[in-house]
Amino acid sequence: MSDALNSARQSVYNGYFHEGIKMARLPRIAFVTIGQAPRPDIVPQLLRQLDTEIIVEEFGALDGIAPAEYDGLPQAPTQITLHTRFANGEY
């Protein structure tokens, strides 16, 4: 396990933030997009509207799919077309 991951797990474990001996439950929010995560063009703007420290996770329906692979995915005849961005900024 990487040092960075160990450090993150020591700081935040199951939603509890360790500050000395005090532990406070942090709110957790997940952003799910129809494209790929992360979305630096959307999520930071939404987070600025919140007035609290939270745990943020981002997930994308197309995570793990390269833009070239996307063109090869099957499309149903009645499927609605949605437009989104890939993690590299391509549309």
MDTraj code that builds the backbone (N, CA, C; nanometers):
import mdtraj as md
import numpy as np

residues = "MET SER ASP ALA LEU ASN SER ALA ARG GLN SER VAL TYR ASN GLY TYR PHE HIS GLU GLY ILE LYS MET ALA ARG LEU PRO ARG ILE ALA PHE VAL THR ILE GLY GLN ALA PRO ARG PRO ASP ILE VAL PRO GLN LEU LEU ARG GLN LEU ASP THR GLU ILE ILE VAL GLU GLU PHE GLY ALA LEU ASP GLY ILE ALA PRO ALA GLU TYR ASP GLY LEU PRO GLN ALA PRO THR GLN ILE THR LEU HIS THR ARG PHE ALA ASN GLY GLU TYR".split()
xyz = np.array([
    [0.0844, -0.1170, 0.0000],
    [0.0000, 0.0000, 0.0000],
    [0.0895, 0.1241, 0.0000],
    [0.0530, 0.2252, -0.0768],
    [0.1367, 0.3436, -0.0903],
    [0.1357, 0.4276, 0.0378],
    [0.2410, 0.5065, 0.0555],
    [0.2492, 0.5948, 0.1718],
    [0.1382, 0.6989, 0.1698],
    [0.1056, 0.7486, 0.0487],
    [-0.0003, 0.8494, 0.0367],
    [-0.1343, 0.7911, 0.0805],
    [-0.1619, 0.6667, 0.0398],
    [-0.2881, 0.6030, 0.0778],
    [-0.2919, 0.5788, 0.2284],
    [-0.1814, 0.5329, 0.2857],
    [-0.1760, 0.5139, 0.4304],
    [-0.1998, 0.6441, 0.5033],
    [-0.1398, 0.7517, 0.4548],
    [-0.1561, 0.8829, 0.5161],
    [-0.3020, 0.9279, 0.5098],
    [-0.3659, 0.9073, 0.3940],
    [-0.5066, 0.9459, 0.3778],
    [-0.5956, 0.8654, 0.4718],
    [-0.5652, 0.7359, 0.4847],
    [-0.6460, 0.6526, 0.5743],
    [-0.6267, 0.6910, 0.7199],
    [-0.5095, 0.7390, 0.7554],
    [-0.4869, 0.7835, 0.8920],
    [-0.5613, 0.9136, 0.9184],
    [-0.5741, 0.9995, 0.8169],
    [-0.6424, 1.1283, 0.8341],
    [-0.7933, 1.1122, 0.8358],
    [-0.8458, 1.0323, 0.7435],
    [-0.9904, 1.0142, 0.7328],
    [-1.0185, 0.8650, 0.7311],
    [-1.0889, 0.8162, 0.8308],
    [-1.1209, 0.6745, 0.8389],
    [-1.2693, 0.6600, 0.8628],
    [-1.3374, 0.6008, 0.7675],
    [-1.4829, 0.5817, 0.7764],
    [-1.5578, 0.7111, 0.8059],
    [-1.5100, 0.8216, 0.7474],
    [-1.5805, 0.9475, 0.7639],
    [-1.5478, 1.0216, 0.8920],
    [-1.4553, 0.9707, 0.9725],
    [-1.4174, 1.0386, 1.0958],
    [-1.2827, 1.1054, 1.0766],
    [-1.2727, 1.2309, 1.1145],
    [-1.1498, 1.3081, 1.0999],
    [-1.0796, 1.3095, 1.2353],
    [-0.9555, 1.2676, 1.2354],
    [-0.8800, 1.2560, 1.3600],
    [-0.8055, 1.3856, 1.3894],
    [-0.8396, 1.4523, 1.4959],
    [-0.7705, 1.5723, 1.5423],
    [-0.7324, 1.5468, 1.6872],
    [-0.6097, 1.5021, 1.7090],
    [-0.5713, 1.4669, 1.8449],
    [-0.6575, 1.3519, 1.8924],
    [-0.7283, 1.3716, 2.0027],
    [-0.8171, 1.2667, 2.0518],
    [-0.9629, 1.2925, 2.0172],
    [-0.9923, 1.4120, 1.9637],
    [-1.1296, 1.4422, 1.9232],
    [-1.1547, 1.3836, 1.7852],
    [-1.2741, 1.3298, 1.7661],
    [-1.3137, 1.2786, 1.6346],
    [-1.4494, 1.3373, 1.6009],
    [-1.4581, 1.3998, 1.4854],
    [-1.5840, 1.4595, 1.4408],
    [-1.6257, 1.3938, 1.3100],
    [-1.7490, 1.3616, 1.2983],
    [-1.8021, 1.3009, 1.1765],
    [-1.8084, 1.4075, 1.0678],
    [-1.7431, 1.3812, 0.9532],
    [-1.7480, 1.4739, 0.8399],
    [-1.8572, 1.4308, 0.7436],
    [-1.9325, 1.5251, 0.6898],
    [-2.0307, 1.4896, 0.5867],
    [-1.9580, 1.4360, 0.4633],
    [-2.0224, 1.3475, 0.3919],
    [-1.9650, 1.2877, 0.2711],
    [-2.0632, 1.3087, 0.1571],
    [-2.0073, 1.3460, 0.0407],
    [-2.0915, 1.3657, -0.0773],
    [-2.0214, 1.3011, -0.1965],
    [-2.0997, 1.2388, -0.2821],
    [-2.0465, 1.1773, -0.4038],
    [-2.1101, 1.2457, -0.5241],
    [-2.0267, 1.2800, -0.6208],
    [-2.0734, 1.3375, -0.7465],
    [-2.0616, 1.2303, -0.8530],
    [-2.1706, 1.2026, -0.9229],
    [-2.1728, 1.1033, -1.0300],
    [-2.2047, 1.1768, -1.1595],
    [-2.1199, 1.1587, -1.2606],
    [-2.1406, 1.2256, -1.3885],
    [-2.1656, 1.1236, -1.4980],
    [-2.2252, 1.1686, -1.6080],
    [-2.2490, 1.0791, -1.7211],
    [-2.1218, 1.0575, -1.8021],
    [-2.0187, 1.1370, -1.7773],
    [-1.8914, 1.1247, -1.8487],
    [-1.7877, 1.0593, -1.7619],
    [-1.6698, 1.1225, -1.7531],
    [-1.5622, 1.0704, -1.6715],
    [-1.5313, 1.1671, -1.5580],
    [-1.4837, 1.1122, -1.4496],
    [-1.4434, 1.1910, -1.3336],
    [-1.2907, 1.1958, -1.3299],
    [-1.2341, 1.2996, -1.2730],
    [-1.2964, 1.4116, -1.2049],
    [-1.3449, 1.5184, -1.3019],
    [-1.4309, 1.6057, -1.2505],
    [-1.4836, 1.7172, -1.3293],
    [-1.4418, 1.8493, -1.2662],
    [-1.3195, 1.8945, -1.2967],
    [-1.2708, 2.0194, -1.2373],
    [-1.3457, 2.1435, -1.2863],
    [-1.4272, 2.1276, -1.3899],
    [-1.5055, 2.2401, -1.4408],
    [-1.6393, 2.2559, -1.3685],
    [-1.6800, 2.1550, -1.2894],
    [-1.8107, 2.1600, -1.2235],
    [-1.8012, 2.1486, -1.0715],
    [-1.7326, 2.0452, -1.0235],
    [-1.7330, 2.0137, -0.8807],
    [-1.6781, 2.1275, -0.7934],
    [-1.5655, 2.1906, -0.8262],
    [-1.5178, 2.3003, -0.7403],
    [-1.6198, 2.4134, -0.7257],
    [-1.6931, 2.4419, -0.8321],
    [-1.7960, 2.5467, -0.8236],
    [-1.9068, 2.5065, -0.7265],
    [-1.9451, 2.3790, -0.7301],
    [-2.0482, 2.3321, -0.6379],
    [-1.9986, 2.3336, -0.4939],
    [-1.8725, 2.2963, -0.4740],
    [-1.8177, 2.2915, -0.3389],
    [-1.8056, 2.4306, -0.2767],
    [-1.7828, 2.5320, -0.3598],
    [-1.7738, 2.6688, -0.3082],
    [-1.9067, 2.7157, -0.2481],
    [-2.0161, 2.6518, -0.2871],
    [-2.1476, 2.6880, -0.2344],
    [-2.1703, 2.6321, -0.0942],
    [-2.0901, 2.5354, -0.0548],
    [-2.1045, 2.4728, 0.0768],
    [-2.0180, 2.5461, 0.1777],
    [-2.0645, 2.5550, 0.2976],
    [-1.9915, 2.6263, 0.4015],
    [-1.9453, 2.5291, 0.5102],
    [-1.8892, 2.4156, 0.4672],
    [-1.8430, 2.3171, 0.5640],
    [-1.7361, 2.2284, 0.5005],
    [-1.6563, 2.1660, 0.5818],
    [-1.5575, 2.0704, 0.5328],
    [-1.6282, 1.9381, 0.5101],
    [-1.6040, 1.8776, 0.3943],
    [-1.6701, 1.7513, 0.3612],
    [-1.5715, 1.6569, 0.2947],
    [-1.6091, 1.5320, 0.2888],
    [-1.5357, 1.4308, 0.2138],
    [-1.6024, 1.4216, 0.0773],
    [-1.5245, 1.4369, -0.0295],
    [-1.5786, 1.4379, -0.1653],
    [-1.5260, 1.3187, -0.2433],
    [-1.6146, 1.2531, -0.3143],
    [-1.5766, 1.1461, -0.4069],
    [-1.6439, 1.1744, -0.5399],
    [-1.5732, 1.1448, -0.6495],
    [-1.6282, 1.1650, -0.7838],
    [-1.6244, 1.0331, -0.8601],
    [-1.7323, 1.0052, -0.9309],
    [-1.7439, 0.8851, -1.0115],
    [-1.8017, 0.9237, -1.1467],
    [-1.7569, 0.8576, -1.2514],
    [-1.8101, 0.8828, -1.3845],
    [-1.8578, 0.7533, -1.4484],
    [-1.9686, 0.7605, -1.5204],
    [-2.0228, 0.6422, -1.5871],
    [-1.9263, 0.5877, -1.6921],
    [-1.8384, 0.6740, -1.7446],
    [-1.7433, 0.6311, -1.8477],
    [-1.6002, 0.6188, -1.7937],
    [-1.5834, 0.6164, -1.6624],
    [-1.4496, 0.5999, -1.6054],
    [-1.3880, 0.4693, -1.6561],
    [-1.2620, 0.4762, -1.6936],
    [-1.1910, 0.3578, -1.7406],
    [-1.2067, 0.3312, -1.8895],
    [-1.2833, 0.4125, -1.9602],
    [-1.3029, 0.3950, -2.1039],
    [-1.2276, 0.5060, -2.1774],
    [-1.1400, 0.4668, -2.2677],
    [-1.0655, 0.5643, -2.3483],
    [-1.1588, 0.6244, -2.4536],
    [-1.1355, 0.7500, -2.4938],
    [-1.2211, 0.8116, -2.5957],
    [-1.2327, 0.7262, -2.7225],
    [-1.1258, 0.6593, -2.7632],
    [-1.1313, 0.5747, -2.8835],
    [-1.2236, 0.4546, -2.8627],
    [-1.2275, 0.4008, -2.7419],
    [-1.3150, 0.2862, -2.7121],
    [-1.4622, 0.3271, -2.7116],
    [-1.4899, 0.4495, -2.6721],
    [-1.6272, 0.4971, -2.6626],
    [-1.6973, 0.4898, -2.7972],
    [-1.6263, 0.5246, -2.9040],
    [-1.6867, 0.5216, -3.0378],
    [-1.7319, 0.3814, -3.0772],
    [-1.6718, 0.2782, -3.0176],
    [-1.7068, 0.1407, -3.0512],
    [-1.8172, 0.0818, -2.9663],
    [-1.8682, 0.1551, -2.8676],
    [-1.9756, 0.1023, -2.7834],
    [-2.1056, 0.0938, -2.8632],
    [-2.1832, -0.0133, -2.8412],
    [-2.3096, -0.0264, -2.9154],
    [-2.4098, 0.0805, -2.8732],
    [-2.4925, 0.1200, -2.9684],
    [-2.5951, 0.2203, -2.9418],
    [-2.7307, 0.1639, -2.9819],
    [-2.8259, 0.1725, -2.8897],
    [-2.9606, 0.1240, -2.9185],
    [-3.0292, 0.2188, -3.0152],
    [-3.1178, 0.1686, -3.1027],
    [-3.1841, 0.2531, -3.2021],
    [-3.2652, 0.3676, -3.1407],
    [-3.3204, 0.3480, -3.0216],
    [-3.4032, 0.4518, -2.9589],
    [-3.3265, 0.5280, -2.8506],
    [-3.1968, 0.5091, -2.8441],
    [-3.1153, 0.5726, -2.7401],
    [-3.1066, 0.7241, -2.7592],
    [-3.1189, 0.7959, -2.6504],
    [-3.1055, 0.9414, -2.6515],
    [-2.9572, 0.9751, -2.6459],
    [-2.9141, 1.0732, -2.7231],
    [-2.7746, 1.1148, -2.7243],
    [-2.7481, 1.2153, -2.6140],
    [-2.6458, 1.1886, -2.5334],
    [-2.6018, 1.2790, -2.4281],
    [-2.4597, 1.3228, -2.4601],
    [-2.4261, 1.4468, -2.4307],
    [-2.2919, 1.4988, -2.4557],
    [-2.2237, 1.5268, -2.3227],
    [-2.0961, 1.4881, -2.3142],
    [-2.0206, 1.5066, -2.1911],
    [-1.8729, 1.5212, -2.2249],
    [-1.7894, 1.5250, -2.1209],
    [-1.6453, 1.5380, -2.1395],
    [-1.5741, 1.4151, -2.0870],
    [-1.4605, 1.3849, -2.1480],
    [-1.3713, 1.2829, -2.0950],
    [-1.2773, 1.3501, -1.9954],
    [-1.2091, 1.2698, -1.9146],
    [-1.1192, 1.3244, -1.8118],
    [-1.0072, 1.4097, -1.8739],
    [-0.9706, 1.3814, -1.9996],
    [-0.8634, 1.4582, -2.0636],
    [-0.9146, 1.5901, -2.1252],
    [-1.0430, 1.6198, -2.1089],
    [-1.1002, 1.7448, -2.1577],
    [-1.1664, 1.7341, -2.2934],
    [-1.1501, 1.6188, -2.3613],
    [-1.2153, 1.5998, -2.4924],
    [-1.3650, 1.5840, -2.4762],
    [-1.4377, 1.6233, -2.5816],
    [-1.5845, 1.6052, -2.5831],
    [-1.6199, 1.4879, -2.6710],
])
top = md.Topology()
chain = top.add_chain()
for i, resn in enumerate(residues, 1):
    res = top.add_residue(resn, chain, resSeq=i)
    for name in ("N", "CA", "C"):
        top.add_atom(name, md.element.get_by_symbol(name[0]), res)
traj = md.Trajectory(xyz[None], top)
